Amino acid sequence: MNTFLRFINMADFGETLKTIGDFGLFQKRIVFALCLPNVILPLHLASLIFIQSNPKCHCNTDWILRAGSNLSVEEQLNLTVPRQQDGTHSMCLMFSPGDWDIETIREHGLNQTTGCQNGWVYDKTLYDSTIVTEFDLVCDDVNTVGLAQTVFMAGIVLGSLLFGPFAESFGRKRATQIPMVIMLICTVTTGLSPHFYLYLSSQFAVGIAYGGFRVNSIVLATEWVGVTRRSYASCLCQTFAGAGQLLLACMVFFIRDWRVTQFVIAAPTAVVAVYIWFIPESARWLLDRGRTQEAKALILRAAAINKHTVPDTMLDQIDEKKVVQKGGILALIRSPVLRKYFVTISLAWFSLNLTYYCLSFNVGNFGLDIFLTQLMFGMTEIPGHILCIFILEYIGRKKFLMSTLLTGGLTCFLILAVPQDNAVAVTALATAGRFFMNIAGSICNVYVQELFPTSLRQTATGLGSIATRVGLWSVCFLRQGEQNYLTLQLKQRGGETTIKKDHVTLECLLNYKKMFILPTLSISFFWGQELIVKKIDFECLFKNILTNKM
């Protein structure tokens, strides 16, 4: 009975929104204020994507300048750094320093090698400074780059897990304010990090804030908007995030020092961290918690800003509805219908994000200039989300979601069909696949706002976004597997572990793509079959995938 009354209460609130204006000036201000920070969020990926994980470098051998101060750079390298089998200078080895004079060294040479003793000298043609060059994440520590990405993604997963239920208990407003404050403090701390482990800790905290804000901002924005315009709020948040992807390419192109970018990111974050405290709480959540007086005050404020009047009878009806129905994880699990919705949409979220971030983190591996590729990624996101707003109203959610997931997965699959040295074709297909996955993400965000009641909406969104972040987190492990694959291939070929990554990039990418294309296709197929109520032997499907010898 309580559940029935709660649904009636929320249905009546939908009528209230129609009376006060379901997408008036009040709602537009809220949506814009909550969407704007989504421009900043993608910028936090700058130190993780634009890192040139295997930069050209060699051991610092300035010790020889004490013997001969007039040596050219090339001569210094020839005398102090051994060459690899391909003729290039080693990245991780140097000749052991000696106390000979320069003429003796030139005549007899140095033969005994050792690891780099005084750090490395890096080529700064592409970047002035990255976390790789700052913390010397090369040679024996090359896998640590993957650790940095994994820690950040782990923070996002934890943030989604913590701030979803947090918003149910303490409100949507608090669950957007606290993450922004954490993000501001830890972004500055990241830029000031004197060593790698403090950087990791700061990025973990930034990830927590990232996951917490992204989930709750969309929910708070959509709960103030009427049903007919709810897709607007959700898709606009995604559109602003697309603008952030575009800004990311421009920012790193002009600012190629990772510490400076952290402070640039912190500046607009500080502005958001101030005005976010003036965002009103969700009236839906207040009513659901029985705080009717606060909800009435916000409804009257919204009506005044939208220049509408609220009948006294409507306010009296709000006073009468004081049913408090708590949701939570158990309530979500106990309902067979909601449980089915949740599992299905989580699978779709995992699938599309696994593909999306595999493409995003490999932005520099498609053959074209990394800045141009990132610019293309950002430019295609914005029209994709805007297009999503209008198409959703014409063909509905289900058909549109199935078609975008399947088309995106097939587009990525076609990458294997084109010559891997055709950078234009590979980049075009990767951009198209990412375009469709972006649209699918927007549809999922709209779906989750419409399928679940207010008391469960935030929990479902938070837990569902964990599937999103697990997909994202899986990318880090796939990339780590790629690095291990490279090392194994180098050893099998009898070469040094310091041989440049380019020697096996194409072979590695070919194997790597299989790992994220197949889950996308399989889960996309499962999503379509689930929604049209057909049965599928899912275990058999995955067995076929695992035994596929593509």
Secondary structure as GFF3:
##gff-version 3
##sequence-region A 1 550
A	DSSP	alpha_helix	2	20	.	.	.	ID=ss1
A	DSSP	alpha_helix	25	35	.	.	.	ID=ss2
A	DSSP	alpha_helix	37	40	.	.	.	ID=ss3
A	DSSP	three_ten_helix	41	45	.	.	.	ID=ss4
A	DSSP	alpha_helix	46	49	.	.	.	ID=ss5
A	DSSP	beta_strand	57	59	.	.	.	ID=ss6
A	DSSP	three_ten_helix	62	66	.	.	.	ID=ss7
A	DSSP	alpha_helix	73	80	.	.	.	ID=ss8
A	DSSP	beta_strand	93	95	.	.	.	ID=ss9
A	DSSP	alpha_helix	102	108	.	.	.	ID=ss10
A	DSSP	beta_strand	113	115	.	.	.	ID=ss11
A	DSSP	beta_strand	120	122	.	.	.	ID=ss12
A	DSSP	alpha_helix	131	134	.	.	.	ID=ss13
A	DSSP	three_ten_helix	139	141	.	.	.	ID=ss14
A	DSSP	alpha_helix	144	170	.	.	.	ID=ss15
A	DSSP	alpha_helix	172	192	.	.	.	ID=ss16
A	DSSP	alpha_helix	196	223	.	.	.	ID=ss17
A	DSSP	three_ten_helix	227	229	.	.	.	ID=ss18
A	DSSP	alpha_helix	230	254	.	.	.	ID=ss19
A	DSSP	alpha_helix	258	275	.	.	.	ID=ss20
A	DSSP	three_ten_helix	276	278	.	.	.	ID=ss21
A	DSSP	alpha_helix	283	288	.	.	.	ID=ss22
A	DSSP	alpha_helix	292	306	.	.	.	ID=ss23
A	DSSP	alpha_helix	312	320	.	.	.	ID=ss24
A	DSSP	alpha_helix	329	334	.	.	.	ID=ss25
A	DSSP	alpha_helix	336	361	.	.	.	ID=ss26
A	DSSP	alpha_helix	370	395	.	.	.	ID=ss27
A	DSSP	alpha_helix	397	413	.	.	.	ID=ss28
A	DSSP	three_ten_helix	414	417	.	.	.	ID=ss29
A	DSSP	alpha_helix	423	451	.	.	.	ID=ss30
A	DSSP	alpha_helix	454	492	.	.	.	ID=ss31
A	DSSP	three_ten_helix	501	504	.	.	.	ID=ss32
A	DSSP	alpha_helix	505	531	.	.	.	ID=ss33
A	DSSP	alpha_helix	538	546	.	.	.	ID=ss34
###
